[in-house]
Amino acid sequence: MKGSIFDIQRFAVHDGPGIRSTVFLKGCSARCAWCHNPESLSIKPELQFYEDRCLYCGKCVQLCPAGAHKTEKNEASASKHTINRNLCTACGICAAECFSNALIVSGRVEDVDEIIRQVLEDRHYYNESGGGVTLSGGEPVLQTEFCLALLKALKENKIHTTIQTAGFYPYEMLEKLLPYLDLVMYDVKAVTDGIYEKHIHGDKELALGNLSRLDSAGIPIIVRTPCISGINDSDDEITAIAELISSLKNLEHYKLIPYHGLARVKYDILGKDFKGFDAPSKERLGILEELASRYVKVFSDERGIL
């Protein structure tokens, strides 16, 4: 069984309990304007171009079968390298020959056995810290059969398993995975229709309905909200989310995650437009955590469980 991934992050400490390895899968069913993993949106490989590393040797121009690369000099004799993203197929021929690593393909096909081999290298840290392996993305549930095979293999090796999901898919896809999951980290990005329509581009009713159905499965749930200043960080929005999830019988806690703009470089190297947002201040985040704690247990990075 093979799947499309773009990274395996070792020694992760924010993706579930203990020290973990996080497997990032490609493909997503939403298009959040603030996405911090733009390389996850497409399930297909994508070519990353680090312009500051480019030596303008022209080898990629010669090698590219699609004619996507172009190098030229302007009137000031400054070199320029452009990529026609409509032509590029991310075949990897140019990246394989780019000795300055200016060209790198994001995304690769891995089989379950190889991923298990890699993550089991840190089994000692999982055992000592109460950690394990987390599947993230993108939206990992979209690769249901691959996730199922991977989770089965992890449980055969007695590894704690977690998945991070936003719920924009038919519930039956997630349901297949539940017997092999110890924890689900579920993102509730907003409850206001306008935020979904303008910024998230996902089916709100589907996502919230899936969360309700998930709760009936009896698996521990951590709900998370990425907080973006001026978008979903109002008192009313966070209070409404906290009220909504307060009825969940299996909620471990709620966590507010402040937006960060560190993904800008990812957009640049993929040739994508970056839409800048702001993070709530620490003081604002603290106020929101206090509001939410009136309804549910809230985990704060600063203060622990509220």
C-alpha positions as CSV (number, residue, x, y, z in Angstrom):
1,M,0.0,0.0,0.0
2,K,1.4,3.4,-1.1
3,G,0.5,6.9,-0.2
4,S,1.4,10.5,-1.1
5,I,3.3,12.3,1.6
6,F,5.5,15.4,1.8
7,D,7.3,15.0,5.1
8,I,7.9,13.0,8.2
9,Q,8.7,15.2,11.2
10,R,10.5,13.5,14.1
11,F,10.4,14.7,17.7
12,A,7.2,16.6,17.3
13,V,5.7,17.7,20.6
14,H,2.6,19.6,19.6
15,D,0.8,16.9,17.6
16,G,-0.5,14.8,20.4
17,P,0.8,13.5,23.7
18,G,4.5,12.9,24.3
19,I,7.2,12.8,21.7
20,R,5.9,11.9,18.3
21,S,6.6,11.4,14.7
22,T,4.2,13.2,12.4
23,V,3.5,11.9,8.9
24,F,2.2,14.7,6.6
25,L,0.0,13.5,3.8
26,K,-0.7,15.4,0.6
27,G,-4.2,16.4,-0.5
28,C,-6.8,18.6,1.2
29,S,-10.6,19.1,0.9
30,A,-10.6,22.7,2.1
31,R,-8.8,25.9,0.9
32,C,-8.3,27.9,4.0
33,A,-6.9,31.3,3.1
34,W,-4.3,31.1,6.0
35,C,-3.1,27.6,5.2
36,H,0.4,27.1,6.6
37,N,1.1,24.0,4.6
38,P,0.4,25.0,1.0
39,E,2.5,22.1,-0.3
40,S,-0.2,19.8,1.1
41,L,-3.1,21.1,-0.9
42,S,-2.6,19.1,-4.0
43,I,-2.1,15.3,-3.8
44,K,0.3,15.6,-6.7
45,P,4.1,16.4,-6.4
46,E,5.0,20.0,-6.8
47,L,8.3,21.7,-7.8
48,Q,9.8,24.1,-5.2
49,F,12.2,26.7,-6.5
50,Y,14.6,28.4,-4.1
51,E,15.7,31.4,-6.2
52,D,18.5,32.4,-3.8
53,R,20.2,29.1,-4.5
54,C,20.0,29.3,-8.2
55,L,23.3,29.5,-10.2
56,Y,21.5,30.2,-13.5
57,C,23.5,27.5,-15.2
58,G,20.6,26.7,-17.5
59,K,20.8,23.0,-17.1
60,C,17.1,22.8,-16.1
61,V,16.2,24.6,-19.3
62,Q,18.0,22.0,-21.3
63,L,16.6,19.0,-19.4
64,C,12.9,20.0,-18.9
65,P,10.7,17.9,-21.3
66,A,7.8,20.3,-20.9
67,G,9.8,23.5,-21.5
68,A,8.7,25.0,-18.2
69,H,12.1,26.6,-17.3
70,K,13.4,29.9,-18.6
71,T,16.5,31.8,-17.7
72,E,17.4,35.3,-19.0
73,K,19.2,38.5,-18.2
74,N,17.6,41.9,-18.0
75,E,19.0,45.2,-19.1
76,A,21.1,45.5,-16.0
77,S,22.6,42.1,-16.8
78,A,20.9,40.5,-13.7
79,S,20.0,36.9,-14.2
80,K,16.4,35.7,-13.8
81,H,15.0,32.2,-13.7
82,T,11.2,31.7,-14.2
83,I,9.1,28.6,-14.1
84,N,5.8,28.3,-16.1
85,R,3.7,26.4,-13.5
86,N,1.1,25.6,-16.0
87,L,3.6,23.6,-18.0
88,C,5.6,22.0,-15.1
89,T,4.6,18.4,-14.3
90,A,7.0,18.1,-11.3
91,C,8.6,15.1,-13.0
92,G,11.7,15.7,-11.0
93,I,14.2,15.5,-13.9
94,C,15.5,19.1,-13.3
95,A,15.6,18.6,-9.5
96,A,17.7,15.4,-9.8
97,E,20.4,17.3,-11.7
98,C,20.3,20.6,-9.7
99,F,23.4,20.4,-7.6
100,S,22.7,23.7,-5.8
101,N,19.4,22.3,-4.6
102,A,17.5,25.3,-6.0
103,L,14.9,22.8,-7.3
104,I,13.3,20.3,-5.0
105,V,10.2,18.2,-5.6
106,S,7.7,18.4,-2.7
107,G,5.8,15.2,-2.3
108,R,6.7,11.6,-2.8
109,V,5.1,8.2,-2.8
110,E,6.0,6.0,0.1
111,D,4.8,2.5,1.0
112,V,3.6,1.6,4.5
113,D,6.6,-0.6,5.2
114,E,9.1,2.2,4.6
115,I,7.2,4.6,6.8
116,I,6.9,2.1,9.6
117,R,10.7,1.5,9.4
118,Q,11.4,5.2,9.8
119,V,9.0,5.9,12.6
120,L,10.0,2.8,14.6
121,E,13.5,4.2,14.9
122,D,12.1,6.5,17.6
123,R,10.1,3.8,19.5
124,H,12.2,4.3,22.6
125,Y,11.1,8.0,22.8
126,Y,7.5,7.1,22.3
127,N,7.7,4.6,25.1
128,E,9.5,6.9,27.5
129,S,7.3,10.0,26.8
130,G,3.9,8.4,26.2
131,G,4.1,9.5,22.6
132,G,3.5,7.8,19.2
133,V,2.7,8.7,15.6
134,T,0.4,11.3,14.3
135,L,-1.1,11.5,10.7
136,S,-1.5,15.0,9.5
137,G,-1.7,17.0,6.3
138,G,-3.4,18.4,4.3
139,E,-6.3,16.2,5.1
140,P,-5.0,12.6,5.8
141,V,-8.5,11.1,5.8
142,L,-8.7,11.6,2.0
143,Q,-6.1,8.8,1.6
144,T,-8.4,6.5,3.6
145,E,-7.0,3.1,2.5
146,F,-3.4,4.2,2.9
147,C,-4.1,5.6,6.3
148,L,-5.9,2.4,7.2
149,A,-3.0,0.2,6.3
150,L,-0.5,2.5,8.0
151,L,-2.6,2.7,11.2
152,K,-3.0,-1.1,11.3
153,A,0.7,-1.5,11.0
154,L,1.3,1.0,13.8
155,K,-1.1,-0.8,16.1
156,E,0.5,-4.2,15.3
157,N,3.7,-2.5,16.7
158,K,1.8,-1.2,19.8
159,I,2.3,2.5,18.8
160,H,-0.1,5.2,20.1
161,T,-1.9,6.7,17.1
162,T,-3.4,10.1,16.5
163,I,-4.9,11.8,13.4
164,Q,-5.4,15.5,12.7
165,T,-8.5,16.3,10.6
166,A,-11.0,19.0,9.8
167,G,-13.9,16.7,8.7
168,F,-14.6,17.9,5.2
169,Y,-15.4,14.4,3.7
170,P,-18.1,11.7,4.0
171,Y,-18.0,10.3,7.6
172,E,-17.6,6.7,6.4
173,M,-14.0,7.6,5.4
174,L,-13.1,8.5,8.9
175,E,-15.2,5.7,10.4
176,K,-13.0,3.0,8.8
177,L,-10.0,4.4,10.7
178,L,-11.5,4.7,14.1
179,P,-10.7,1.1,15.4
180,Y,-7.0,1.9,15.0
181,L,-7.0,5.4,16.5
182,D,-6.3,6.3,20.1
183,L,-6.9,10.1,19.7
184,V,-8.5,12.4,17.1
185,M,-7.4,16.1,16.9
186,Y,-10.3,17.8,15.2
187,D,-10.1,21.3,13.8
188,V,-13.2,23.5,14.2
189,K,-12.1,26.7,12.4
190,A,-15.3,28.7,12.8
191,V,-19.1,28.5,13.2
192,T,-20.1,31.6,11.2
193,D,-21.3,30.8,7.6
194,G,-19.6,33.9,6.2
195,I,-16.1,32.8,7.4
196,Y,-16.5,29.4,5.7
197,E,-17.7,31.0,2.5
198,K,-15.0,33.6,2.3
199,H,-12.0,32.1,3.9
200,I,-12.3,28.3,4.4
201,H,-14.2,27.0,1.4
202,G,-15.4,23.9,3.1
203,D,-18.8,22.4,4.0
204,K,-19.5,23.6,7.6
205,E,-22.5,21.3,8.2
206,L,-20.6,18.3,7.0
207,A,-17.6,19.0,9.2
208,L,-19.7,19.7,12.3
209,G,-21.9,16.8,11.6
210,N,-18.9,14.5,11.4
211,L,-17.6,15.8,14.7
212,S,-20.9,14.9,16.3
213,R,-20.9,11.4,14.8
214,L,-17.3,11.0,15.9
215,D,-18.2,11.7,19.5
216,S,-20.5,8.7,19.5
217,A,-17.6,6.4,18.7
218,G,-16.1,6.9,22.2
219,I,-12.6,8.0,21.1
220,P,-10.9,10.9,22.9
221,I,-11.1,14.1,21.0
222,I,-9.1,17.3,21.2
223,V,-10.7,20.2,19.3
224,R,-8.5,22.9,18.0
225,T,-9.1,26.4,16.4
226,P,-6.5,28.2,14.4
227,C,-7.0,31.9,15.5
228,I,-6.6,34.6,12.9
229,S,-6.8,38.2,13.9
230,G,-9.9,39.9,12.5
231,I,-11.3,36.7,11.1
232,N,-12.3,34.3,13.9
233,D,-10.8,35.8,17.0
234,S,-13.9,37.6,18.2
235,D,-15.5,36.9,21.6
236,D,-18.7,35.8,19.9
237,E,-17.0,33.3,17.5
238,I,-14.9,31.6,20.1
239,T,-17.7,31.5,22.6
240,A,-20.0,29.9,20.0
241,I,-17.4,27.2,19.2
242,A,-16.8,26.5,22.9
243,E,-20.6,26.3,23.5
244,L,-21.0,23.9,20.6
245,I,-18.3,21.5,21.7
246,S,-19.2,21.6,25.3
247,S,-21.8,18.9,24.6
248,L,-19.1,16.4,23.4
249,K,-18.9,13.5,25.8
250,N,-15.3,12.5,24.7
251,L,-13.7,16.0,24.6
252,E,-10.3,15.9,26.3
253,H,-9.8,19.7,25.9
254,Y,-10.0,22.6,23.6
255,K,-6.9,24.5,22.2
256,L,-6.6,27.8,20.4
257,I,-3.7,28.0,18.0
258,P,-2.4,31.4,17.1
259,Y,-1.8,32.0,13.4
260,H,1.8,32.5,12.3
261,G,3.1,33.8,9.0
262,L,6.2,31.6,8.8
263,A,4.7,29.8,5.8
264,R,5.4,32.7,3.5
265,V,8.6,31.2,2.1
266,K,6.6,28.0,1.2
267,Y,4.3,30.1,-1.0
268,D,7.2,31.8,-2.6
269,I,9.0,28.6,-3.5
270,L,5.8,27.1,-4.9
271,G,5.0,30.2,-7.0
272,K,1.8,30.7,-5.1
273,D,0.3,34.0,-3.8
274,F,0.6,34.6,-0.1
275,K,-2.3,36.2,1.7
276,G,-0.9,37.7,4.9
277,F,-2.9,37.6,8.1
278,D,-2.1,38.7,11.7
279,A,-2.0,36.6,14.8
280,P,-3.9,37.7,17.9
281,S,-1.7,39.2,20.6
282,K,-0.9,37.0,23.6
283,E,-3.2,39.2,25.7
284,R,-6.0,38.7,23.2
285,L,-5.4,35.0,23.0
286,G,-5.5,34.8,26.9
287,I,-8.9,36.6,26.9
288,L,-10.3,34.1,24.4
289,E,-9.0,31.2,26.4
290,E,-10.6,32.5,29.5
291,L,-13.9,32.9,27.6
292,A,-13.8,29.4,26.3
293,S,-12.8,27.9,29.7
294,R,-16.3,28.9,30.9
295,Y,-17.7,26.1,28.8
296,V,-14.9,23.5,28.3
297,K,-11.5,22.6,29.5
298,V,-9.0,24.7,27.6
299,F,-5.3,23.9,27.2
300,S,-3.1,26.9,27.1
301,D,0.6,26.7,26.2
302,E,1.3,29.4,28.8
303,R,-0.8,28.0,31.7
304,G,-1.7,24.4,31.0
305,I,-5.3,23.2,31.5
306,L,-7.7,26.0,32.4
